[in-house]
Amino acid sequence: MLFNPSVNEVRQFFVTAWDKHQKAEVMTPLEVIVAQIVQLHPEYQAWLQGEDALDRKALEGMQPPFLHLSLHLALQEQLSIDHPPGIRACWERLCKTRDEHDAQHLMMGCLGEMVETAQRTGAWPDTGTYLESLRRLG
């Protein structure tokens, strides 16, 4: 069975992780990763605080914060297990010419395209095309 959280559950997870970080509370390993990602994005930190955090919409011209953070988290998971196989080699190659955060953003563009295509067509994500787009970066 696949884990398929609702939009609200995903948002709540990010809000809770950031809140725990701010309060120096005990966090799960995944929450620690989320807090590290949020620390790289001061522009999103306010989005994760306050009573209306779950309902906020991105400003025009801004990538939705929860989507951006989710792509970071998904990519970090892929890199940690080198799946699809070869993604870590693409990452290491990119990091030779730019900093890790910029490399992640480039790779997240490819990841987002793969996910969007899968959603639009109703097909499984095409990891072969994804890896090819990653190899063309940089």
N, C-alpha and C positions, 0 to 999 in steps of 0.2 A: 504494500500500500504506500502510495506517495504522500508525503506531507504536503498539504495544500492549505496553508493558512489564508484567512480572509484578509482583505486590505486593512481592515481595522486591527486585526491581530498583529500584522506586520508593523503597522505604525505604533501600536502599543508597545511592542517589543523594543523598538528604537527609543521611544520616549522613556520607558522604564530603565533601559540600560544607561541612558544619559543621566537620568535622575539619580540612579545608584552611584554613578561615577562622581557626580557633583557632591553627593552626600558622603562619599568615601565609604559606601556600604560594600558588603561582600557581594561579589559578582561571579557569574558563571564564566567559563572561558570564552564563550561566544559573546557575552555581554562586554567582556574586556576588549575583544576585537572591535566591536561596535564603537565603544568609547574611543579607541585609538583612531578609528576612521573619522568620527565626529570631530576629534581634536584637529584633524587635518583640514577641517571645513568650518572655520569660525562663522562663516556666513549662514550656516545651517543651525548653529547651536541654539539660537533664539527660537527657531521653529520647533524645537523639541521640548520647549518649556511652556508652562501655562495651561490653563483650563481648556483652551481651544486648540491645543497642539494636534489632536487627532483629526480636526476638521479643516485645518489650514490648506489653502490652495496656493500653488506656486504663482509668483508674479509673472506677468507677461515677459517672455524672453528668457525666463529662468527655467532650468531643468527642474522638474519636481524633486524637492529634497529627498523624500522617502524613496523615490525611484533611484536617484543617484547613489544614496547610501546603500540601497539593496544591491545595486550593481557592483559596488565596491566589495561588499560582503560575499557575493556570489563568486566574483573573480578571485578573491583571497582563498576561498574554499577550493576552487579549481587548481590554483597554484600549489596549495598545500598538499594535494594528492596527485598532482600532475595528471589531471583528467579534464579534458581529453588528453591522451598521451601526446606529449610534445609541447604542451602549453608553457611548461616551465622553461624550456629551452628558448621559446619566443620571448618570454619575460626577461630572461638573463641577457639575451641579445639586445633588447631594447634598453635595458638598464646600463649598458656600456656607453650609451650616447645621451642619456637623459636621466633625471632623477626618478626615483621609484614612483612617486605620486603622478608625475607626468606620464610615465609608462603605463600606469594603471588606467589613467584616463583614456589614453589611446586604445588600449585593449578593451576597455568598457564600451567604446564606440562599436567595436566589432561584436561584442557580446550582445549589446542592445539591438543591433541589426539582426542577429540570429534569432533572438527572442521575438522581435517584432514580426519577422517573416514567419516563424512558426505559429504565432498567434493569428496572423492574417490568413494563412493557408490551412490552418488546422492540422498541420503535419508535425511530427517530432522535430525538435531542433536538429539542424544539419551540422554536426560537429566537423565534418570534412571541410565544408565551405567556410566554417568559422575558423578553423586552423589555417586554411589558405589565406584568409583575410588578415589573420594575425601575422603570418609569415611575410606578407607584403608591407607591413608597417616599417617605418624607419629607414 
